[in-house]
Amino acid sequence: MTRRRFDELVADALDLIPPAFASAMDNVVVLVEDRDPEDPTLLGLYHGIALTERTSMYGGELPDRIFIYRDAILDICDSEEDVVEEVAVTVVHEIAHHFGVDDDRLHELGWG
């Protein structure tokens, strides 16, 4: 799969976020990288201060970053349909971290 097509799938997954949640996202950027250098099998990563943990002292911070790892996702998928599904799950999972939802709760909700 080309990088361009993968980027389109990430953009499509972001478009699936309900408008109320999308408008509540604050100071966050979504980036596509090949792999996480520390854990090459990681599919996505949220790095930042979750909205639920921001206080009145929050300000002047660099944007939170959501990383979607292209090669790691492609490694576990057998078809484009699989990639579409895994990208959507990974994007939702990492955005949920931005809203303060932890991994245990995401697993309970089926967003592993």
Backbone as CSV, one residue per row, in Angstrom:
resi,resn,N_x,N_y,N_z,CA_x,CA_y,CA_z,C_x,C_y,C_z
1,MET,0.851,-1.177,0.000,0.000,0.000,0.000,0.900,1.245,0.000
2,THR,0.540,2.207,-0.825,1.345,3.419,-0.895,1.158,4.271,0.370
3,ARG,2.135,5.105,0.626,2.031,6.028,1.762,0.818,6.947,1.589
4,ARG,0.620,7.386,0.383,-0.500,8.296,0.116,-1.833,7.628,0.449
5,ARG,-1.999,6.386,0.020,-3.246,5.668,0.303,-3.419,5.463,1.801
6,PHE,-2.336,5.123,2.494,-2.408,4.938,3.939,-2.808,6.245,4.612
7,ASP,-2.199,7.349,4.194,-2.560,8.658,4.754,-4.042,8.966,4.520
8,GLU,-4.562,8.597,3.348,-5.984,8.793,3.062,-6.853,7.995,4.030
9,LEU,-6.420,6.780,4.360,-7.183,5.954,5.290,-7.185,6.558,6.691
10,VAL,-6.075,7.152,7.081,-6.028,7.837,8.383,-6.982,9.026,8.360
11,ALA,-6.963,9.789,7.278,-7.881,10.928,7.161,-9.336,10.456,7.179
12,ASP,-9.620,9.359,6.503,-10.981,8.800,6.511,-11.385,8.399,7.925
13,ALA,-10.462,7.790,8.662,-10.758,7.386,10.042,-11.028,8.604,10.912
14,LEU,-10.290,9.670,10.713,-10.533,10.900,11.471,-11.904,11.477,11.144
15,ASP,-12.344,11.309,9.900,-13.669,11.797,9.507,-14.793,11.018,10.186
16,LEU,-14.487,9.826,10.701,-15.493,9.018,11.394,-15.751,9.498,12.822
17,ILE,-14.866,10.348,13.335,-15.023,10.856,14.700,-16.266,11.747,14.726
18,PRO,-17.195,11.489,15.650,-18.398,12.332,15.724,-18.028,13.807,15.886
19,PRO,-18.777,14.700,15.240,-18.453,16.131,15.272,-18.276,16.691,16.685
20,ALA,-19.067,16.241,17.631,-18.945,16.765,19.007,-17.575,16.433,19.595
21,PHE,-17.075,15.241,19.291,-15.751,14.865,19.781,-14.657,15.574,18.990
22,ALA,-14.826,15.637,17.681,-13.818,16.293,16.850,-13.635,17.754,17.255
23,SER,-14.731,18.436,17.535,-14.626,19.845,17.921,-14.053,20.007,19.331
24,ALA,-14.149,18.961,20.155,-13.604,19.024,21.518,-12.110,18.701,21.560
25,MET,-11.589,18.129,20.492,-10.153,17.837,20.462,-9.409,19.164,20.475
26,ASP,-8.401,19.240,21.344,-7.724,20.515,21.536,-6.221,20.328,21.577
27,ASN,-5.525,21.085,20.719,-4.066,21.121,20.718,-3.486,19.719,20.524
28,VAL,-3.930,19.058,19.459,-3.461,17.707,19.155,-3.252,17.569,17.650
29,VAL,-2.230,16.844,17.272,-1.934,16.600,15.868,-1.797,15.094,15.669
30,VAL,-2.249,14.612,14.506,-2.133,13.200,14.165,-1.052,13.061,13.101
31,LEU,-0.081,12.198,13.390,1.064,12.002,12.509,1.168,10.538,12.101
32,VAL,1.557,10.299,10.865,1.816,8.944,10.399,3.317,8.766,10.310
33,GLU,3.819,7.747,10.979,5.238,7.392,10.951,5.336,5.927,10.532
34,ASP,6.531,5.497,10.135,6.702,4.098,9.746,6.567,3.165,10.943
35,ARG,7.355,3.422,11.995,7.361,2.571,13.185,7.766,3.379,14.398
36,ASP,7.364,2.889,15.566,7.866,3.442,16.818,9.284,2.916,17.004
37,PRO,10.261,3.790,17.253,11.647,3.328,17.377,11.896,2.432,18.595
38,GLU,11.101,2.589,19.642,11.303,1.790,20.850,10.545,0.477,20.818
39,ASP,9.410,0.439,20.131,8.611,-0.777,20.011,8.088,-0.866,18.583
40,PRO,8.835,-1.517,17.700,8.458,-1.559,16.280,7.123,-2.234,15.989
41,THR,6.541,-2.933,16.961,5.254,-3.590,16.730,4.068,-2.730,17.162
42,LEU,4.343,-1.591,17.781,3.284,-0.700,18.258,2.522,-0.123,17.071
43,LEU,1.186,-0.147,17.148,0.346,0.337,16.045,0.075,1.825,16.131
44,GLY,-0.009,2.350,17.343,-0.280,3.765,17.539,0.172,4.183,18.920
45,LEU,0.308,5.492,19.110,0.768,6.013,20.394,0.227,7.423,20.588
46,TYR,-0.275,7.676,21.791,-0.679,9.029,22.178,0.389,9.573,23.105
47,HIS,0.870,10.766,22.803,1.872,11.407,23.644,1.392,12.823,23.938
48,GLY,1.048,13.066,25.215,0.584,14.394,25.573,-0.088,14.403,26.923
49,ILE,-0.846,15.446,27.150,-1.595,15.613,28.390,-3.075,15.488,28.042
50,ALA,-3.702,14.416,28.536,-5.109,14.168,28.222,-5.972,15.345,28.660
51,LEU,-7.056,15.556,27.944,-7.965,16.657,28.271,-8.436,16.589,29.718
52,THR,-8.628,15.383,30.230,-9.117,15.213,31.605,-8.063,15.546,32.656
53,GLU,-6.810,15.699,32.238,-5.728,15.997,33.177,-5.208,17.423,33.050
54,ARG,-5.775,18.175,32.148,-5.331,19.560,31.973,-5.965,20.432,33.054
55,THR,-5.156,21.280,33.613,-5.635,22.184,34.647,-5.639,23.611,34.111
56,SER,-5.976,24.546,34.965,-5.963,25.953,34.568,-4.538,26.424,34.252
57,MET,-3.552,25.646,34.655,-2.151,25.989,34.377,-1.728,25.556,32.965
58,TYR,-2.595,24.798,32.282,-2.272,24.324,30.937,-2.298,25.506,29.974
59,GLY,-1.227,25.694,29.279,-1.176,26.764,28.284,0.216,26.863,27.705
60,GLY,0.309,27.271,26.492,1.595,27.431,25.840,2.315,26.119,25.593
61,GLU,1.576,25.028,25.624,2.164,23.704,25.419,2.241,23.379,23.930
62,LEU,3.244,22.592,23.569,3.287,22.062,22.218,2.092,21.119,22.049
63,PRO,1.632,20.927,20.827,0.477,20.040,20.632,0.768,18.608,21.106
64,ASP,-0.280,17.969,21.635,-0.208,16.541,21.876,-0.022,15.882,20.521
65,ARG,0.553,14.678,20.543,0.794,13.985,19.280,0.190,12.590,19.328
66,ILE,-0.515,12.277,18.280,-1.005,10.922,18.066,-0.219,10.375,16.883
67,PHE,0.473,9.278,17.135,1.250,8.628,16.085,0.496,7.389,15.619
68,ILE,0.388,7.230,14.311,-0.153,6.027,13.699,1.011,5.407,12.928
69,TYR,1.326,4.156,13.256,2.516,3.517,12.691,2.162,2.621,11.516
70,ARG,2.438,3.146,10.351,2.065,2.529,9.077,2.599,1.115,8.917
71,ASP,3.901,0.923,9.019,4.483,-0.392,8.745,4.007,-1.444,9.742
72,ALA,3.847,-1.058,10.995,3.368,-2.012,12.001,1.944,-2.464,11.684
73,ILE,1.112,-1.528,11.237,-0.264,-1.889,10.863,-0.260,-2.773,9.619
74,LEU,0.542,-2.409,8.637,0.591,-3.215,7.419,1.103,-4.627,7.706
75,ASP,1.992,-4.758,8.680,2.529,-6.075,9.039,1.445,-7.040,9.502
76,ILE,0.400,-6.541,10.154,-0.600,-7.446,10.731,-1.848,-7.585,9.860
77,CYS,-1.869,-6.920,8.719,-3.056,-6.943,7.861,-2.789,-7.731,6.581
78,ASP,-3.810,-8.471,6.150,-3.692,-9.284,4.947,-4.322,-8.648,3.714
79,SER,-5.168,-7.647,3.920,-5.864,-7.035,2.793,-6.077,-5.549,3.078
80,GLU,-6.469,-4.829,2.047,-6.772,-3.414,2.245,-7.946,-3.245,3.197
81,GLU,-8.912,-4.146,3.111,-10.051,-4.101,4.034,-9.574,-4.218,5.486
82,ASP,-8.613,-5.112,5.731,-8.038,-5.239,7.073,-7.353,-3.940,7.503
83,VAL,-6.644,-3.312,6.576,-5.941,-2.064,6.889,-6.948,-0.970,7.235
84,VAL,-8.006,-0.863,6.462,-9.050,0.138,6.725,-9.577,-0.034,8.147
85,GLU,-9.899,-1.274,8.516,-10.442,-1.539,9.844,-9.417,-1.248,10.941
86,GLU,-8.185,-1.698,10.752,-7.164,-1.511,11.796,-6.799,-0.043,11.959
87,VAL,-6.736,0.698,10.873,-6.462,2.135,10.967,-7.575,2.815,11.759
88,ALA,-8.814,2.495,11.460,-9.936,3.111,12.178,-9.881,2.780,13.667
89,VAL,-9.637,1.525,13.999,-9.554,1.127,15.408,-8.399,1.841,16.099
90,THR,-7.259,1.904,15.447,-6.081,2.532,16.047,-6.291,4.032,16.241
91,VAL,-6.853,4.694,15.255,-7.117,6.131,15.364,-8.087,6.406,16.518
92,VAL,-9.183,5.664,16.578,-10.160,5.852,17.662,-9.507,5.578,19.016
93,HIS,-8.717,4.517,19.091,-8.039,4.149,20.336,-7.153,5.291,20.839
94,GLU,-6.347,5.847,19.957,-5.419,6.916,20.368,-6.161,8.213,20.675
95,ILE,-7.203,8.519,19.939,-7.997,9.713,20.246,-8.672,9.551,21.607
96,ALA,-9.102,8.353,21.917,-9.706,8.106,23.229,-8.711,8.433,24.343
97,HIS,-7.441,8.137,24.138,-6.425,8.497,25.138,-6.370,10.018,25.306
98,HIS,-6.535,10.752,24.226,-6.557,12.220,24.298,-7.694,12.694,25.214
99,PHE,-8.785,11.923,25.224,-9.927,12.255,26.077,-9.826,11.628,27.467
100,GLY,-8.708,10.972,27.746,-8.474,10.442,29.083,-8.950,9.020,29.315
101,VAL,-9.317,8.308,28.265,-9.769,6.925,28.398,-8.531,6.017,28.411
102,ASP,-8.435,5.154,29.432,-7.250,4.300,29.537,-7.432,2.988,28.763
103,ASP,-6.336,2.240,28.635,-6.343,1.001,27.857,-7.335,-0.024,28.388
104,ASP,-7.432,-0.158,29.715,-8.370,-1.137,30.272,-9.799,-0.853,29.820
105,ARG,-10.199,0.402,29.888,-11.560,0.774,29.484,-11.755,0.572,27.978
106,LEU,-10.740,0.911,27.193,-10.832,0.710,25.745,-11.005,-0.762,25.409
107,HIS,-10.299,-1.635,26.108,-10.443,-3.073,25.885,-11.857,-3.531,26.252
108,GLU,-12.378,-3.015,27.363,-13.760,-3.338,27.763,-14.755,-2.944,26.684
109,LEU,-14.488,-1.814,26.020,-15.401,-1.290,24.998,-15.173,-1.926,23.619
110,GLY,-14.141,-2.770,23.504,-13.874,-3.429,22.245,-12.982,-2.666,21.297
111,TRP,-12.291,-1.659,21.805,-11.397,-0.848,20.988,-9.936,-1.160,21.301
112,GLY,-9.679,-2.425,21.640,-8.365,-2.963,21.989,-7.252,-2.118,21.650
